[in-house]
Amino acid sequence: MKRLIKILGAVLTATLLSAGVAAAASLTFSTGLLSAGNAAVAGCTSSALTATRNVNNSGNVTQVNVLNVPQACAGQTLAVTLENSSHTSLGAASTTVGTCTGGCTVTITGFGTVAAANLSAYALSLSN
């Protein structure tokens, strides 16, 4: 009986492998181009952004202030993600950077209920 099971297992394996090879043989290839390269990407700031947070009496984050955002970033979207010690998102919000003179302080709200005690890091990003 064990020998019959081994033989049936081998036949089943061979059948499945044949079907896989036949399926792969039916794939078609087209003439397309694939290339790789690199390009310099200029951002609106070369310095690191810093942030502070405001907390309400319940211990929840009410807003994040991103400091010294250069005027060159006006019109771009500034996104902030609040992270715990495992870099898991606790909440995220974004806003458009307004115009100002010198370095701007951009205030972001709308994170939901995030306990400041759980906050370990900010992830900041600027995009067009």
ChimeraX commands (.cxc) that place a marker at each C-alpha (Angstrom):
marker #1 position 0.00,0.00,0.00 radius 0.5
marker #1 position 2.84,2.43,0.84 radius 0.5
marker #1 position 4.45,1.69,-2.49 radius 0.5
marker #1 position 1.20,2.45,-4.33 radius 0.5
marker #1 position 0.92,5.80,-2.49 radius 0.5
marker #1 position 4.50,6.68,-3.44 radius 0.5
marker #1 position 3.87,5.81,-7.09 radius 0.5
marker #1 position 0.64,7.84,-7.17 radius 0.5
marker #1 position 2.45,10.75,-5.51 radius 0.5
marker #1 position 5.21,10.63,-8.11 radius 0.5
marker #1 position 2.69,10.49,-10.97 radius 0.5
marker #1 position 0.75,13.43,-9.51 radius 0.5
marker #1 position 3.93,15.46,-9.09 radius 0.5
marker #1 position 5.02,14.74,-12.66 radius 0.5
marker #1 position 1.57,15.73,-13.96 radius 0.5
marker #1 position 1.62,19.03,-12.10 radius 0.5
marker #1 position 5.15,19.83,-13.26 radius 0.5
marker #1 position 4.18,19.05,-16.87 radius 0.5
marker #1 position 1.19,21.37,-16.61 radius 0.5
marker #1 position 3.41,24.14,-15.22 radius 0.5
marker #1 position 5.97,23.74,-18.00 radius 0.5
marker #1 position 3.20,23.71,-20.62 radius 0.5
marker #1 position 1.72,26.90,-19.17 radius 0.5
marker #1 position 5.13,28.59,-19.17 radius 0.5
marker #1 position 5.69,27.50,-22.78 radius 0.5
marker #1 position 2.51,29.28,-23.83 radius 0.5
marker #1 position 3.78,32.66,-22.60 radius 0.5
marker #1 position 4.62,35.11,-25.34 radius 0.5
marker #1 position 7.42,37.60,-25.36 radius 0.5
marker #1 position 7.19,40.97,-27.03 radius 0.5
marker #1 position 9.96,43.23,-28.09 radius 0.5
marker #1 position 10.03,45.99,-25.56 radius 0.5
marker #1 position 12.69,48.13,-24.06 radius 0.5
marker #1 position 13.92,47.89,-20.53 radius 0.5
marker #1 position 16.37,50.39,-19.24 radius 0.5
marker #1 position 17.79,51.67,-16.01 radius 0.5
marker #1 position 19.54,54.81,-15.02 radius 0.5
marker #1 position 19.62,57.59,-12.52 radius 0.5
marker #1 position 18.78,61.25,-12.42 radius 0.5
marker #1 position 19.40,64.01,-9.96 radius 0.5
marker #1 position 16.23,65.07,-8.18 radius 0.5
marker #1 position 16.26,68.54,-6.76 radius 0.5
marker #1 position 14.15,69.13,-3.69 radius 0.5
marker #1 position 13.01,72.39,-2.21 radius 0.5
marker #1 position 15.26,71.91,0.81 radius 0.5
marker #1 position 18.60,70.28,1.49 radius 0.5
marker #1 position 18.33,70.55,5.26 radius 0.5
marker #1 position 16.52,68.22,7.62 radius 0.5
marker #1 position 13.11,69.34,8.81 radius 0.5
marker #1 position 12.32,69.40,12.53 radius 0.5
marker #1 position 8.95,69.19,14.23 radius 0.5
marker #1 position 7.29,69.77,17.57 radius 0.5
marker #1 position 3.90,68.66,18.80 radius 0.5
marker #1 position 1.10,70.19,20.84 radius 0.5
marker #1 position -0.75,67.99,23.33 radius 0.5
marker #1 position -4.16,68.59,24.92 radius 0.5
marker #1 position -5.11,67.96,28.57 radius 0.5
marker #1 position -6.13,64.38,27.69 radius 0.5
marker #1 position -2.60,63.61,26.52 radius 0.5
marker #1 position -3.48,63.46,22.81 radius 0.5
marker #1 position -1.54,65.11,19.98 radius 0.5
marker #1 position -3.56,68.02,18.63 radius 0.5
marker #1 position -1.13,69.37,16.05 radius 0.5
marker #1 position 2.40,69.09,14.70 radius 0.5
marker #1 position 4.46,72.17,13.87 radius 0.5
marker #1 position 7.15,71.68,11.22 radius 0.5
marker #1 position 9.78,74.35,11.68 radius 0.5
marker #1 position 11.92,76.33,9.22 radius 0.5
marker #1 position 10.36,75.01,6.00 radius 0.5
marker #1 position 12.08,77.00,3.21 radius 0.5
marker #1 position 10.03,79.40,1.09 radius 0.5
marker #1 position 11.09,77.32,-1.94 radius 0.5
marker #1 position 8.68,74.62,-0.69 radius 0.5
marker #1 position 5.61,76.88,-1.02 radius 0.5
marker #1 position 2.85,75.08,-2.88 radius 0.5
marker #1 position 4.16,71.61,-2.08 radius 0.5
marker #1 position 2.34,69.06,0.06 radius 0.5
marker #1 position 3.84,68.45,3.49 radius 0.5
marker #1 position 2.79,65.10,4.96 radius 0.5
marker #1 position 3.39,64.02,8.56 radius 0.5
marker #1 position 3.00,60.50,9.90 radius 0.5
marker #1 position 3.08,59.91,13.64 radius 0.5
marker #1 position 4.89,56.65,14.45 radius 0.5
marker #1 position 5.31,54.42,17.48 radius 0.5
marker #1 position 8.58,52.75,18.49 radius 0.5
marker #1 position 8.03,50.01,15.85 radius 0.5
marker #1 position 7.61,52.71,13.16 radius 0.5
marker #1 position 3.96,51.78,12.77 radius 0.5
marker #1 position 1.69,54.65,11.79 radius 0.5
marker #1 position -0.49,56.01,14.58 radius 0.5
marker #1 position -2.02,58.72,12.39 radius 0.5
marker #1 position -1.21,60.84,9.36 radius 0.5
marker #1 position -2.22,64.20,7.93 radius 0.5
marker #1 position -1.00,66.61,5.28 radius 0.5
marker #1 position -1.34,70.21,4.16 radius 0.5
marker #1 position -0.09,72.52,1.44 radius 0.5
marker #1 position 2.86,74.73,2.39 radius 0.5
marker #1 position 1.83,78.36,2.15 radius 0.5
marker #1 position 3.91,81.37,1.25 radius 0.5
marker #1 position 5.92,83.23,3.84 radius 0.5
marker #1 position 9.16,85.12,4.17 radius 0.5
marker #1 position 12.19,83.27,5.45 radius 0.5
marker #1 position 11.61,79.89,7.06 radius 0.5
marker #1 position 7.97,78.93,7.50 radius 0.5
marker #1 position 6.41,77.11,10.42 radius 0.5
marker #1 position 3.76,74.81,8.98 radius 0.5
marker #1 position 1.02,73.60,11.33 radius 0.5
marker #1 position -0.70,70.28,10.59 radius 0.5
marker #1 position -3.81,68.99,12.36 radius 0.5
marker #1 position -6.25,66.14,11.82 radius 0.5
marker #1 position -4.38,63.11,13.15 radius 0.5
marker #1 position -7.37,61.69,14.99 radius 0.5
marker #1 position -6.86,60.54,18.58 radius 0.5
marker #1 position -3.17,59.77,19.05 radius 0.5
marker #1 position -1.81,59.47,22.59 radius 0.5
marker #1 position 1.40,61.46,22.91 radius 0.5
marker #1 position 2.78,58.71,25.18 radius 0.5
marker #1 position 2.74,56.32,22.18 radius 0.5
marker #1 position 4.50,58.75,19.82 radius 0.5
marker #1 position 8.16,57.95,19.16 radius 0.5
marker #1 position 8.90,59.52,15.78 radius 0.5
marker #1 position 7.63,61.78,13.00 radius 0.5
marker #1 position 7.93,60.81,9.34 radius 0.5
marker #1 position 7.96,64.00,7.25 radius 0.5
marker #1 position 7.76,64.24,3.47 radius 0.5
marker #1 position 7.39,66.98,0.88 radius 0.5
marker #1 position 5.98,66.33,-2.57 radius 0.5
marker #1 position 4.70,68.31,-5.54 radius 0.5
marker link #1:1,2 radius 0.2
marker link #1:2,3 radius 0.2
marker link #1:3,4 radius 0.2
marker link #1:4,5 radius 0.2
marker link #1:5,6 radius 0.2
marker link #1:6,7 radius 0.2
marker link #1:7,8 radius 0.2
marker link #1:8,9 radius 0.2
marker link #1:9,10 radius 0.2
marker link #1:10,11 radius 0.2
marker link #1:11,12 radius 0.2
marker link #1:12,13 radius 0.2
marker link #1:13,14 radius 0.2
marker link #1:14,15 radius 0.2
marker link #1:15,16 radius 0.2
marker link #1:16,17 radius 0.2
marker link #1:17,18 radius 0.2
marker link #1:18,19 radius 0.2
marker link #1:19,20 radius 0.2
marker link #1:20,21 radius 0.2
marker link #1:21,22 radius 0.2
marker link #1:22,23 radius 0.2
marker link #1:23,24 radius 0.2
marker link #1:24,25 radius 0.2
marker link #1:25,26 radius 0.2
marker link #1:26,27 radius 0.2
marker link #1:27,28 radius 0.2
marker link #1:28,29 radius 0.2
marker link #1:29,30 radius 0.2
marker link #1:30,31 radius 0.2
marker link #1:31,32 radius 0.2
marker link #1:32,33 radius 0.2
marker link #1:33,34 radius 0.2
marker link #1:34,35 radius 0.2
marker link #1:35,36 radius 0.2
marker link #1:36,37 radius 0.2
marker link #1:37,38 radius 0.2
marker link #1:38,39 radius 0.2
marker link #1:39,40 radius 0.2
marker link #1:40,41 radius 0.2
marker link #1:41,42 radius 0.2
marker link #1:42,43 radius 0.2
marker link #1:43,44 radius 0.2
marker link #1:44,45 radius 0.2
marker link #1:45,46 radius 0.2
marker link #1:46,47 radius 0.2
marker link #1:47,48 radius 0.2
marker link #1:48,49 radius 0.2
marker link #1:49,50 radius 0.2
marker link #1:50,51 radius 0.2
marker link #1:51,52 radius 0.2
marker link #1:52,53 radius 0.2
marker link #1:53,54 radius 0.2
marker link #1:54,55 radius 0.2
marker link #1:55,56 radius 0.2
marker link #1:56,57 radius 0.2
marker link #1:57,58 radius 0.2
marker link #1:58,59 radius 0.2
marker link #1:59,60 radius 0.2
marker link #1:60,61 radius 0.2
marker link #1:61,62 radius 0.2
marker link #1:62,63 radius 0.2
marker link #1:63,64 radius 0.2
marker link #1:64,65 radius 0.2
marker link #1:65,66 radius 0.2
marker link #1:66,67 radius 0.2
marker link #1:67,68 radius 0.2
marker link #1:68,69 radius 0.2
marker link #1:69,70 radius 0.2
marker link #1:70,71 radius 0.2
marker link #1:71,72 radius 0.2
marker link #1:72,73 radius 0.2
marker link #1:73,74 radius 0.2
marker link #1:74,75 radius 0.2
marker link #1:75,76 radius 0.2
marker link #1:76,77 radius 0.2
marker link #1:77,78 radius 0.2
marker link #1:78,79 radius 0.2
marker link #1:79,80 radius 0.2
marker link #1:80,81 radius 0.2
marker link #1:81,82 radius 0.2
marker link #1:82,83 radius 0.2
marker link #1:83,84 radius 0.2
marker link #1:84,85 radius 0.2
marker link #1:85,86 radius 0.2
marker link #1:86,87 radius 0.2
marker link #1:87,88 radius 0.2
marker link #1:88,89 radius 0.2
marker link #1:89,90 radius 0.2
marker link #1:90,91 radius 0.2
marker link #1:91,92 radius 0.2
marker link #1:92,93 radius 0.2
marker link #1:93,94 radius 0.2
marker link #1:94,95 radius 0.2
marker link #1:95,96 radius 0.2
marker link #1:96,97 radius 0.2
marker link #1:97,98 radius 0.2
marker link #1:98,99 radius 0.2
marker link #1:99,100 radius 0.2
marker link #1:100,101 radius 0.2
marker link #1:101,102 radius 0.2
marker link #1:102,103 radius 0.2
marker link #1:103,104 radius 0.2
marker link #1:104,105 radius 0.2
marker link #1:105,106 radius 0.2
marker link #1:106,107 radius 0.2
marker link #1:107,108 radius 0.2
marker link #1:108,109 radius 0.2
marker link #1:109,110 radius 0.2
marker link #1:110,111 radius 0.2
marker link #1:111,112 radius 0.2
marker link #1:112,113 radius 0.2
marker link #1:113,114 radius 0.2
marker link #1:114,115 radius 0.2
marker link #1:115,116 radius 0.2
marker link #1:116,117 radius 0.2
marker link #1:117,118 radius 0.2
marker link #1:118,119 radius 0.2
marker link #1:119,120 radius 0.2
marker link #1:120,121 radius 0.2
marker link #1:121,122 radius 0.2
marker link #1:122,123 radius 0.2
marker link #1:123,124 radius 0.2
marker link #1:124,125 radius 0.2
marker link #1:125,126 radius 0.2
marker link #1:126,127 radius 0.2
marker link #1:127,128 radius 0.2
view
